[in-house]
């Protein structure tokens, strides 16, 4: 289960994720982001309530990062310990902007 809350102000979009980003929910996030990123130059993913990320979730984050590199910036905020561990083990902590 993944809850996605979007909040847009001008060209800045904040997306709060709650639950699990896995094989079942990654396509949902991909679809939501694909539709939402037009005209967005600053994307913030709030991961405070995200409990888990799988490889499918990492793929969505990576493809979103590639999209945002062309049109602006993407950052991750409030990354929890468990999710941060996954980012560090996979090297994603070097690729993604995490605050």
C-alpha positions in Angstrom: 0.0 0.0 0.0 1.3 3.4 -1.0 -0.3 6.8 -0.3 0.8 9.6 -2.6 0.1 13.2 -1.7 0.9 15.9 -4.2 1.2 19.6 -3.4 2.2 22.0 -6.2 3.1 25.6 -5.9 3.9 27.1 -9.3 6.7 25.0 -10.8 7.6 23.4 -7.5 6.0 20.0 -6.7 6.2 18.2 -3.4 5.2 14.5 -3.3 4.8 12.8 0.0 5.0 9.1 0.1 3.5 6.9 2.8 3.8 3.1 3.1 5.8 0.8 0.9 7.3 1.5 -2.5 7.6 -1.9 -4.0 6.8 -4.0 -7.1 3.1 -3.5 -6.5 3.1 0.2 -5.9 6.0 1.4 -8.1 3.9 1.5 -11.3 1.3 3.7 -9.4 4.1 6.2 -8.4 5.5 6.1 -12.0 2.1 7.0 -13.4 1.4 9.7 -10.9 4.8 11.3 -11.5 4.7 11.0 -15.3 1.5 13.0 -15.3 2.6 15.5 -12.7 6.1 16.5 -13.9 5.1 18.7 -16.9 6.4 22.2 -16.2 7.9 21.2 -12.8 11.4 22.5 -12.2 11.7 21.6 -8.5 10.6 18.2 -7.3 10.7 17.3 -3.6 10.0 13.7 -2.5 9.0 13.7 1.2 9.8 10.2 2.5 9.0 10.7 6.1 6.3 8.1 6.2 7.9 5.7 3.6 8.7 2.4 5.3 10.3 0.4 2.5 11.8 0.7 -1.0 12.4 -2.3 -3.3 14.4 -2.4 -6.5 11.2 -1.6 -8.5 10.8 1.6 -6.4 14.5 2.5 -7.0 14.0 2.2 -10.7 11.1 4.7 -10.5 13.2 7.1 -8.5 16.1 6.7 -11.0 13.9 7.4 -14.0 12.3 10.4 -12.3 15.8 11.7 -11.4 16.7 11.4 -15.1 13.6 13.3 -16.2 14.2 16.0 -13.6 17.9 16.5 -14.6 16.6 17.7 -18.0 14.1 20.2 -16.5 15.2 21.1 -13.1 16.1 19.4 -9.8 14.9 16.6 -7.6 15.6 16.1 -3.9 14.5 13.7 -1.2 13.7 14.9 2.3 13.0 13.2 5.6 14.4 9.8 4.5 14.0 7.3 7.3 16.8 5.0 8.5 15.5 1.8 6.8 15.1 3.5 3.4 18.4 5.3 3.8 20.1 1.9 4.4 18.7 0.7 1.0 20.0 3.9 -0.7 23.4 3.4 0.8 23.7 -0.3 0.0 22.7 0.3 -3.6 24.8 3.4 -4.1 21.7 5.5 -4.7 22.8 7.8 -1.9 25.6 8.9 -4.3 23.2 9.5 -7.2 20.2 11.2 -5.5 20.1 14.5 -3.7 19.1 13.6 -0.1 18.6 16.3 2.5 
